[in-house]
């Protein structure tokens, strides 16, 4: 699987173990994640339409706070269709101004006959509607020391998937998030436009695989080999870093071997070998448990601080392995 690596040289995180200080550095990696829904390969064309209420009329000056604004559904739908098209997952994405009518003004759910007519008119296999898109605004300060007030917007977008021959929508999605804007020169029009575009981007992940930026960490101190590997990482030379980590992994120090095993697991994740990655990180976690020491005046054991760090990464890898299985299933449509 193709992956893009971005080494962030200035992002250093300090973590203290019971005996010494272990330096940890962070970088970002973009991973391709599966869509929430897996479709049959026969679903090749998807149509996107706006089925929302009319957008709110912006105030002439400034921004309206402590109110609910209706987003611009046409912007949401256009942005959503563009994001899906850019993913190149479906053969064709149709964005249409076709009116869905008012089958149910309260719920915005379409009648099966309406769905059938729209799909036939647009020549699509599936219909994705933007049904509700709202912004609840309020003024705020991000910190009690801030002199510059902000406006927050709690955004909610509801989308539905329709398939021909079904009485009810195939899927119903509701996405929520909060956006922030500096109050200076802010207007209702800016809030509505930017929030509408953001909502379209939010909803894309339900129907198409998407790129997601994630943080990763590696031990970069505690030994000469770790420091040499850190230099290689800054030059984006993973293979040379791997060689340095293996020297510590094959050494006698249990603590150095534990940290090296963790880093080697990261190396194999970047190479796309999830099973080997999990194997090494599992070994690192087991070694961390083996390094536990009795608590003072207690029968309980104190785990090294690295254990939490390693355990979280192991859980991340195990979850990602399941996601990759789902992604591979979705990408089989390109083998047809």
C-alpha positions in Angstrom: 0.0 0.0 0.0 1.4 3.4 -0.9 2.2 5.6 2.1 3.6 9.1 2.4 5.9 10.0 5.2 6.5 13.5 6.6 9.3 13.8 9.2 8.6 16.7 11.5 12.1 17.6 12.7 11.1 20.0 15.4 8.5 17.9 17.2 10.3 16.4 20.2 8.5 14.7 23.1 10.2 13.9 26.4 9.2 10.8 28.4 10.9 9.8 31.6 11.3 6.2 32.7 12.1 4.9 36.2 15.8 4.9 35.5 16.6 7.4 32.8 15.1 9.8 30.3 14.0 8.3 27.0 13.7 10.8 24.2 10.8 10.2 21.8 10.3 12.0 18.5 7.1 12.4 16.5 6.4 12.4 12.8 3.2 12.3 10.7 2.1 9.7 8.3 -0.8 9.7 5.9 -2.7 6.4 5.7 -5.4 5.3 3.3 -8.4 4.2 5.4 -11.5 2.4 4.2 -14.9 3.9 3.7 -17.5 3.2 6.4 -19.6 1.3 3.8 -18.4 -1.3 1.4 -20.3 -1.4 -1.9 -20.6 -4.1 -4.5 -18.3 -3.5 -7.6 -21.5 -3.0 -9.7 -22.1 0.3 -7.9 -20.0 2.5 -10.3 -21.9 5.8 -10.5 -23.0 7.8 -7.5 -25.2 10.9 -7.6 -25.1 13.7 -5.0 -27.9 16.2 -4.6 -28.8 18.9 -2.1 -32.0 18.2 -0.2 -31.6 20.8 2.6 -33.7 23.8 3.6 -32.7 27.1 2.0 -29.6 28.7 3.5 -29.9 31.4 6.1 -29.9 35.0 4.9 -26.6 36.5 6.2 -26.7 39.6 8.3 -25.7 42.7 6.5 -22.8 43.3 8.9 -20.9 41.1 11.4 -21.8 37.7 12.5 -24.9 36.5 14.3 -24.0 34.5 17.5 -26.1 32.4 19.9 -28.3 31.3 17.0 -28.6 28.4 14.5 -27.7 29.1 10.9 -28.8 27.0 8.0 -25.7 26.1 6.0 -25.7 26.3 2.2 -26.7 22.8 1.1 -25.5 23.5 -2.5 -22.0 24.2 -1.3 -22.1 21.1 1.0 -23.2 18.9 -1.9 -20.7 20.3 -4.4 -17.8 19.9 -1.9 -18.9 16.4 -1.1 -19.2 15.4 -4.7 -15.8 16.9 -5.4 -14.1 15.0 -2.6 -15.6 11.7 -3.8 -14.6 12.4 -7.4 -11.0 13.3 -6.3 -10.8 9.9 -4.5 -11.2 8.1 -7.9 -13.1 5.3 -6.2 -16.3 5.4 -8.3 -16.2 5.5 -12.1 -18.5 8.5 -12.2 -19.8 11.1 -9.7 -22.8 13.2 -10.7 -23.6 16.4 -8.9 -27.0 17.7 -9.8 -29.3 20.7 -8.9 -32.3 18.3 -9.4 -34.8 19.1 -6.7 -35.8 16.2 -4.6 -39.1 17.7 -3.8 -40.8 17.8 -0.4 -41.8 14.2 0.2 -41.3 14.8 3.9 -40.3 18.4 4.8 -39.7 17.4 8.4 -37.4 14.4 8.0 -36.3 15.1 4.4 -36.6 11.3 3.7 -37.4 10.6 0.0 -40.1 8.4 -1.3 -38.9 5.3 -3.2 -40.5 6.6 -6.4 -38.7 9.9 -6.1 -35.4 8.0 -5.6 -36.1 5.8 -8.7 -36.9 8.8 -10.9 -33.7 10.7 -9.8 -31.5 7.7 -10.4 -33.0 7.1 -13.8 -32.7 10.8 -14.7 -29.0 11.0 -13.7 -28.0 7.5 -14.8 -26.7 6.6 -11.3 -26.5 3.4 -9.3 -26.8 5.1 -5.9 -28.1 8.4 -4.6 -26.4 10.4 -1.8 -28.5 13.3 -0.4 -27.4 16.1 1.9 -30.5 16.5 4.0 -29.6 18.7 7.0 -26.7 21.1 7.5 -26.8 23.5 10.4 -24.3 25.7 12.3 -25.0 26.7 16.0 -22.9 29.7 16.8 -21.7 31.3 20.0 -19.1 33.8 21.1 -16.2 32.6 23.3 -12.7 33.1 24.4 -10.3 30.2 23.8 -8.4 31.0 27.0 -9.1 33.4 29.9 -5.9 35.2 29.1 -7.0 35.9 25.4 -8.0 39.4 24.5 -9.2 38.3 21.1 -12.7 36.7 21.2 -13.6 33.8 19.0 -16.8 32.5 17.5 -17.4 28.8 17.6 -19.7 27.0 15.3 -21.1 23.5 16.2 -21.8 22.0 12.8 -24.1 19.1 12.1 -24.6 17.5 8.7 -27.0 14.7 7.9 -26.6 12.6 4.7 -28.5 9.6 3.4 -27.7 6.9 0.9 -30.4 5.5 -1.3 -30.3 2.3 -3.5 -32.9 1.5 -6.1 -35.7 -1.0 -5.0 -35.4 -0.2 -1.3 -38.3 1.2 0.6 -36.1 3.0 3.2 -32.7 4.8 2.9 -29.8 2.3 2.7 -27.8 4.3 5.3 -28.2 7.4 7.4 -25.2 9.4 8.6 -25.0 12.3 11.1 -21.6 14.0 11.5 -20.8 16.7 14.1 -17.8 18.9 14.8 -16.9 22.3 16.1 -15.2 25.1 14.1 -13.6 28.3 15.4 -13.1 31.7 13.8 -11.5 34.9 15.1 -14.2 37.5 15.6 -12.3 40.2 13.7 -14.0 41.0 10.4 -16.0 37.8 10.6 -19.4 37.7 8.9 -22.3 35.3 8.6 -21.4 34.8 5.0 -17.9 33.6 5.9 -19.2 31.3 8.6 -21.8 29.8 6.3 -19.5 29.3 3.4 -16.5 27.8 5.3 -18.7 25.6 7.5 -20.6 24.3 4.4 -17.4 23.4 2.7 -16.1 21.6 5.8 -19.3 19.6 6.1 -18.9 18.3 2.6 -15.4 17.1 3.5 -16.7 15.5 6.7 -19.3 13.3 5.0 -17.0 11.9 2.3 -15.5 9.2 4.5 -18.8 7.3 4.6 -18.7 6.3 0.9 -15.1 6.4 -0.3 -11.6 5.4 1.1 -9.8 8.5 2.3 -6.4 9.7 3.5 -6.0 10.4 7.2 -3.0 12.0 8.9 -1.8 10.2 12.0 1.0 10.8 14.5 3.7 8.2 15.1 6.5 8.2 17.7 9.9 6.5 18.0 12.6 6.2 20.6 15.5 8.4 19.6 17.8 8.4 22.7 19.2 6.2 25.4 22.1 4.7 23.4 24.5 5.6 20.6 22.6 3.3 18.2 19.4 5.1 18.9 21.0 8.5 18.3 22.5 7.2 15.1 19.1 6.0 14.0 17.6 9.3 14.8 20.0 11.0 12.4 19.0 8.5 9.7 15.3 9.3 10.4 15.9 13.0 9.9 17.3 12.0 6.5 14.3 9.8 5.9 16.6 6.7 5.6 14.5 4.1 7.2 16.7 1.1 6.2 19.8 2.7 7.8 17.8 3.5 11.0 16.6 -0.2 11.0 20.2 -1.4 11.0 21.0 0.8 14.0 17.9 -0.4 15.9 18.8 -4.0 15.2 22.1 -3.5 17.0 20.3 -2.6 20.2 17.8 -5.3 19.6 20.5 -8.0 19.5 22.4 -6.5 22.5 22.3 -7.5 26.1 20.4 -4.5 27.6 16.7 -5.4 28.2 15.6 -1.8 28.2 17.5 -1.0 25.0 16.1 -4.1 23.3 12.5 -3.2 24.4 12.8 0.2 22.8 14.5 -1.2 19.7 11.7 -3.8 19.3 9.2 -1.0 19.4 11.0 1.0 16.7 11.5 -2.0 14.5 7.7 -2.6 14.7 7.2 1.0 13.5 9.7 0.2 10.6 7.6 -2.7 9.5 4.4 -0.7 9.7 5.9 1.8 7.3 6.9 -1.0 5.0 3.3 -2.3 5.0 4.0 -5.5 6.9 1.4 -5.3 9.6 1.9 -8.8 11.0 5.6 -8.4 11.6 5.0 -4.9 13.0 2.6 -6.3 15.5 5.0 -9.1 16.4 7.8 -6.8 17.3 5.6 -4.3 19.2 4.0 -7.2 21.1 7.4 -8.3 22.1 8.3 -4.8 23.2 5.2 -4.7 25.4 6.0 -8.1 26.9 9.5 -7.0 27.7 8.1 -3.8 29.4 5.9 -6.1 31.6 9.0 -8.1 32.4 10.8 -5.0 33.5 8.1 -4.3 36.1 9.4 -3.6 39.6 7.7 -4.0 43.0 6.1 -0.8 44.4 7.5 0.4 47.7 5.7 -1.2 50.7 3.3 -3.0 48.4 2.8 -6.4 46.7 1.8 -4.6 43.5 4.2 -4.2 40.6 5.1 -0.9 39.0 5.2 -1.0 35.2 7.8 1.1 33.3 6.3 4.3 31.9 7.1 3.0 28.4 4.5 0.3 28.8 1.6 2.6 28.3 3.3 4.2 25.3 4.0 0.8 23.8 0.6 -0.7 24.6 -1.3 2.2 22.9 0.7 1.7 19.7 0.0 -2.0 19.8 -3.7 -1.3 20.0 -3.4 1.2 17.1 -1.6 -1.5 14.9 -4.2 -4.1 15.7 -7.0 -1.8 14.8 -5.2 -0.7 11.6 -4.7 -4.3 10.6 -8.5 -4.8 10.7 -9.1 -1.6 8.7 -6.6 -2.7 6.1 -8.5 -5.9 5.6 -11.6 -3.9 5.0 -9.7 -1.5 2.7 -8.3 -4.4 0.6 -11.8 -5.7 0.2 -13.0 -2.4 -1.1 -10.1 -2.0 -3.5 -10.9 -5.3 -5.1 -13.3 -3.5 -7.4 -10.2 -2.3 -9.3 -9.3 -5.9 -10.0 -12.6 -6.6 -11.8 
